[in-house]
Amino acid sequence: MRALLIALLFGTYTLTAQAVDPATLPKIKVSKMGLYLEAKEVPDFLKKHAPKVLFVDVRTIEEVLFVGSPDGLDGQASFGTMHYDKWDKEKNTFVRNPNPDFLSQFEVFALEKGIEKSDPIVLICRSGDRSAMSADLLGRYGYSNVWSVVDGFEGDMAKEGPNKGKRAVNGWKNVGLPWSYNVDQNKVTMGK
């Protein structure tokens, strides 16, 4: 709260009524800036702040290629990279480590669009975890208006009912926003 008050006094945040109550978020989805959007809010937010807003997907390139991506992206910069030679038994998946090139990959898109460090930036991942971590990293490098899409591209897992265990609760795809499997080579990073 103190950080938000300071930011408001110095004019670094764009005031927008938030539908997301940070107190309702799992700890992993909480960012230090405390700026959140639900996927359904993103198109209007982008229109309202155009052209000085940047929309970046921080999922892995594999996710973008095989799961699809939201329409309207300015770019994709993987926050993490998969290590297909290491298995995480606890998570039942391959190990994903932070991408050491994330910041430089992200800044390619920011520079191309003429984004200043105080302009609004919207980050999306699968379900809101990596977008919050990415927002925190960008905050450490001086970006002050970074919004995390808390339900991400695929949404949260249903805890009960016929879709239990499936990402069917919310998120870009589940609320019916436009998306595609078509990837624009100019909007993806060709990182390591």
Secondary structure, 3 states (H helix, E strand, C coil): CHHHHHHHHHCCCCCCCCCCCHHHCCHHHCCCCCCEECHHHHHHHHHHHCCCCEEEECCCHHHHHHHCEECCCCEECCCEEEEEEEEECCCCEEEEEECCCHHHHHHHHHHHHCCCCCCCEEEECCCCHHHHHHHHHHHHCCCCCEEEECCCCCCCEECCCCCECCECCCHHHHCCCCEECCCCHHHECCCC
